[in-house]
Amino acid sequence: MTRTLEWEGHKIEMRIFFTPRLLMLATETTLTVDGRLVARKGGWGITERAAGWFSHKGREIKSELQVRGGRRVFTRIPYVLRLNGLPVSSGKLRLERLAPAIIVWLTVAGLLVLLAFAI
């Protein structure tokens, strides 16, 4: 689920979700400001830092969204949003696209089992 907040007249949206790349094993973290993608980071782990810039009152603001997963965390991922290095928001983001990821994982596992018995 997208987390949305207002900051000095800007609408900031944060997301983390499984991406179809690499059989839904990779996640992608995105940060949008006023509907414009500012930062995107993806990879194998759920611990990521997406950083970018946006304009505010004629100045460039550095935005950084850091998410930290772990063994105890799977569907609700702790995050910290920093603007110009100062923490603005923290909490937990819901990891999206979990159901399709599980379907892909089970399908691949089933195919591997069938292949193992076929050989």
PyMOL commands that set and color helices and strands:
alter all, ss='L'
color gray80, all
select helices_A, chain A and resi 21-24+98-118
alter helices_A, ss='H'
color red, helices_A
select strands_A, chain A and resi 3-7+10-19+26-33+36-43+48-56+59-67+76-83+86-96
alter strands_A, ss='S'
color yellow, strands_A
deselect
rebuild
show_as cartoon
